[in-house]
């Protein structure tokens, strides 16, 4: 039986595995390395975060993005976006050097067993571990507006469904959303020759400014410090002190996790986007249905005026919602013990441990507990260090025959996935 099973091999899973191996834990990491970045982002996309804020984490800091770029004869400069393909390759390089080999099979079910957990892999093999870290990324949590869910896949998709947009060349495509994924996807579609438009509920699009220089005066740094999530003391708190964020009241944490660093496009997308993409703002989709070979969208403006739109395909770039009910790999015996906070995400304690003893979460699922940094690669360092410390604490407790209380009360999940008050 392993000390730790890491489920997921993206930036968070690889970072956790690196720290766990350095701590001397017996572990296994399973999942396709950097799958979201390799298989679910079209070529031509770039990282929105700065290169220095996009490092995976190993205890000695040897396997940084800077080190990878230097080895490859590339540059990683502040203010110069990194191609997604290069970042995915960096993750594979990190996986080869910074931790144990990755087992690329997928986990199909996770259940409780004597002494810990049993994970069933896609080929039927079963692994056993005393503790588990779920670092499954964002793909299980795709969010599509309810008005679009009845459409066939030929007419609607999520932005994360595409590694290649070539099939939309010369077609009419409507992208729903106003964030980076929507705006960059629309720009790429237009550059392929598609008739691309963006449809958003917001009254205007937001654009990030060119980042300020990292070389700043003491006065500038004191007034508005630069952090991995941007400038300002609030962003610095989210970025550099997730442990402090957790001390806020639950309702406040959930509100900040939902609203902070809201939808916005990177400065380098704007000049590609504005000349070639149609924009329709302040519009809500009330219904959608097939109309011959196309889709007809019925819309309502912010002041209640109806309108309609015909398009050949709709791409929902509407983000992700990390609720417990979407954790399909958990069997009922695990789900029954899982508590959730008000937004439906797992309740986690100070070390990322859930209410199921020995089951830890990482990444987007923990944003309501530890803040907006958990939505970005930058949060992997704090998570890996803290979570592995929690795993070691749990293992010591079991060895001593003690029981560490699970995180405090929240809400719990029923067998059907419904959320109810404790």
N, C-alpha and C positions, 0 to 999 in steps of 0.2 A: 504493500500500500504506500502510495506516494504521500509526502508531506503536503504537497500542493499541486493541484491541477489548474493550469491557466487555460481558460477557454476563450480563444480569440487571439489572433496574431497580428493585430494592427499596432499602432504606436503605443497604446496603453498596455496591451498584452505583452509585447516584446520588452517593454521597459520593466514591467513587473517581473518577468522571467529573468531578466538580467540581474536585478537586485536580489531576487530569491536565490539564484545560483551563487552569487557572491556571498550570501549569508549562510551558505552550506546546506540549504534545504534540498531534499530529494524532490524533484519536480518533473512534470511533463507539461509541455505547451502544445496545444492542438489548434488547428485552424489554418486556412490558407493565408500565408503572410501577405499583409498589405492588400487584402482583397478589395476593399472599398476603393482604394486609390488605383489599383491596377485594372479592375473590371467594371467599375461603376462611375467613372469620370471620363468624359470624352477627351481625346487628344486635343491639345491646344489650350487647355485650362492651366491656370497658374495658382499657386498658393496665395491666399489673401494675407496670411500672417508673414511677418518679416522672417528672413532666414535665421537670425539669431534667436528667434522665439519659436522655432520649429524643430528643436532637437528632440530626438528620443533620448531616454535617460539610462545611463549605466553608472554604477557607483563612482567610478574614477573619472567620468567625463571624457573618456578617450574617444568614443565613437560618435562624435558630433557631426552635424551637417557640414560644418566648416571643414572638418577632417576629410569627410567623403569628397567634397568638392575639390579640395586640394589634391587628393589622390587621383581624381579624374581629370585634372587640368581645367576645372571649372572655377567660377567665382561665385561667392555667396555674399553679396554686398547689401547693406542697408538701403532700402528704397528701390531695389531691383527684384521683381518677383521671380520665384523659382518655378519652372514648369512642373506640373503634377507628375509627369513621367519621371523626371529626375528625382523628385521626392520619393516616389514609389521605389525606385532603384536604390535610393539611400536606405530605405527601410529594409530591403532585402540584404544589403551589405551589412547593416546593423545586426540583422538576424544571424548572419554567418559568423560574426565576430564577438558579439556581446553576450551571448547566452547559449543555452542548450539547443540542440537541433530541434526544429519545429516539425511535429507530426502534422501533415497537411490534411488529414481526414477531419471531417466535421462531426461534432457531437449532435446526436439526434434526440437524446433524452438524458436528463440528470435527475437521479432519485436518491433518497436517503438509503443508507445501508449501515449495518453495525460498524461503529468506529468512524463513520464519515459519509462519503458519497460514492455512488456508482454512476459512471458516465458510459452510455452506449454510443459507440461510434457508428458511422454510416455503413460500415461493412459488418456490423454486428459484434465486433470485439468490445469487451467491457474493461474499463479502467477504474481503479479504486483509489481514493485519496482522502486524507483526513480533512483537508480544507480545499475549497475551490474559489478561484477568482474569475468572475464573469466579466470579461472585457470584450463584449461582442459587438462593439461599435454602434452604428446607427441604422444599419440596413433592416433589422427587425421592426423598426419603429417608423417607417415611412407614413406620412400623413397626406391623404388626398381629400379635398373638399367633398362633403357628402353629396353635393349635387352632381358630381362627376362619377361616382362609384358605380352607377348602373351601366356605364358605357363599356363597350367591348375593348379589350387590349389594343385592337387595331386603331382605336380612336382616342385612347387616353393612356398615359404612362406617367410615371414619376421621374423626376430629373435623375434620380440615382439608378434608373433602369438602363442607362445608356453609356456604353464605352465608346460608341461611334455614332455620330449624327448623320452619316453619309446618306442613310435611307430617306432623309428628309430634304435632300437636294431638290430644288425647284418646286417644293410643295408649300402650302399655306399652313403655318404652324402658329398656334397661340400658346404662349408660355404664361402660366398663372403664378403670380408672386412678384415681390418687389425687392428681394434680397440678392446677394451675390450670385447664388446658383441660377436664379431666374435671369438676371441681367447678362451674365457671362454666357449662359446657354443661348439666349436670344442673339447675342453678338456673333457667336460661332455659327448659328443657323444662317444668319444673314450673310456671313462670309462664305458660306457654302452655296449661296444663291437661293435660299429659301425666302419666302415672304413671311418674315417674322414679326410678331407683335407681342407686346407685354400687356397683360391685363392684371390690374392690381386694385385692391380695395382702398389703399391709402390715397390721399389727395395729391401726394407728390412723391417723387423718388428721392431717396437720400444717397449722397455720395461721400465717401471718405476723402479727406484731403491728402495730398502728398505728405508722407510722414516727415516730421522735423528731423534735423540732424541729431545723431547720437552724441555728438560733441556739443555739450551744452554748458552754459555758465552755471556756477553754483546757485545764482538767483533763479534762473530758469528751472533748474532741477528742483529747487525748494518750492517754487510756485506751482509747477506742473510736472511732476516726475514722469519719466518715460518708463513704461513697463511692457511686458509681453502682450498686453491687451490694448495698448495705446497710452495716450498721455492723460495726466490728471490723477489726483489722489484717489478718487473712487475706482478708477481702473487699476491703479496700483494695488489697492486693497484686494480687489477680485483676483488679480494676477499673482501677487506675491504672498498673500496671507489668507489662503483658503480656510485654514484652521480658525482664524478670527471670524470669517464669514459664518461659519457654522454656529457661532454663539448668538447670532441674531434670532429673533422669534421665527417660528416655522412659517407663519403667514408672510412675513417680510421676505424671508429667503425665497419662498416660492414665487412671489411677485417679482423680485429682482431677477431670478433665474429666467423668468418668462419674458421680461421686458428689457433688461440691460443689453447693451450692444445689439440693438434691434436691426431690422433689415436695412442693408446699405450696400452699395456697390463700391468696389475698389476704384481708386482714382484712375488707374491705368485701363479700366474697362470703359470708362465714360467716353473717351474720344473715339473708341471703336463702335460704341453703342448708339450714340445720339444721331449720327447722320443716316443710319440705315435701318433702325428698328422703329416701327409704329408703337405708340404708347397710348393706352386707354386707362385712365386713372379714375379712382372713386367709383369703381364698378364692382358689384357683387353678383356672382352667378346664382340665380334662383333655380334654374333647371337646365338640363342638357339632354339632348336626345339625337339619335341618328337621323340624318336628313339626306337621303340618297347615299352617296359615297362620302358625305361630309358629316360634320357635327353642327348642330344649331345650339347656340348658347343663348339663353334668355337672361338678361341682365337688369339690374336695378341700380340707379345712381344713388349717391348719398342723399339727394333730396327727393328720392322716390320715383324718379322718372324711369319708365321701362325702355328697353332697347333690346336688339338682338344682334347676333353675330354668327356668321357661318365660317367654318374653318375645317381643314382636313384632319388635323390632329391637335390634341391638347396635351401639353406637358405641364404637369403640376410640380412646380418648384416651390412647394409649400412646406418644406422642412420635415421634422421628425418629432414624434411625441413619445417619450420613453416611459410608458406606463407598464405596470406589472402584468396587466392583462395581455400584453403582447410578448411575454416571455414564454413562447410556445415550447421551448425545450425542457421546461421544468415540469416534472410530473406532479400529480395532485398532492402527494405527501409533502413535497417541498412547498408548493403553492399555499397549502393550508397554514403553514407557519410564517408566511411572508407578510410583513406589514408594509403599508404604503403611507406616504405623506399625502397632503391634500390634493396635490396635482396628479396623484396616481403612481408616482415613481417610488422605487423602494426606499424605505426608511433605512438609513445607515448611521452607524455610530462613529465615534471619533477616528476609528481605524478603517472605515469603509466596510465594516462587518454589518450584515443585515440582521434581522430578527431571527433568522435561521442560523443557529450557532455554526460557525465555520464556513458560511457562505458569504463571500465578499463581492462587492460590485465596483466597477471602474468605468470612467468615461461619462457619456451623456446621461446615463441613469442616475448619476450622483450630483447633477447640477443643482438640484434643489437643496442638497445637503451642504455642498462645498462651493457653490457659486459658478458664475459664467465661465471661469477658466476650464471647467470640466468639459466644455463644448469644443475645446481647442487642443491641439497637440501640446501646447505650452503647459497644460495641466498634468501631463504625464509624469513629470519629475516629482511633484509633491505627492501624487497618488502612489507611485511606485514605492517611494521611501516610506510613506505612512502605512500603506496596505501591508507591505512585507513585515513591518514592525508589528502590525496587528496579527498577522498569521503566526509569527513567532510567539506572541503573547498567548494566542489561543492554543498552540501546541504545548507550551509550557504548562498551561492550565490543565490540559488533558493528562499530561504526564504526571501531574501532581494529584490528579483525581478531583480537582476543583471544577467549578462551573462559573464562567464569567457571565454575568447577566447580559442578555441581548439588548440592543438599542431600545429606548423608551417607547412609550405608547404612541401609536399613530392611528392608522386604520388598517384593517386586515383584508385579505383577499379571500373570497369564498371559492368553493370548488368550481363554480361557473365563471369565475373571473370578475365577479361583482365586487365593488369596494364598499365596505360597511364600517361603521364606527365601532371601536372597541368599547 
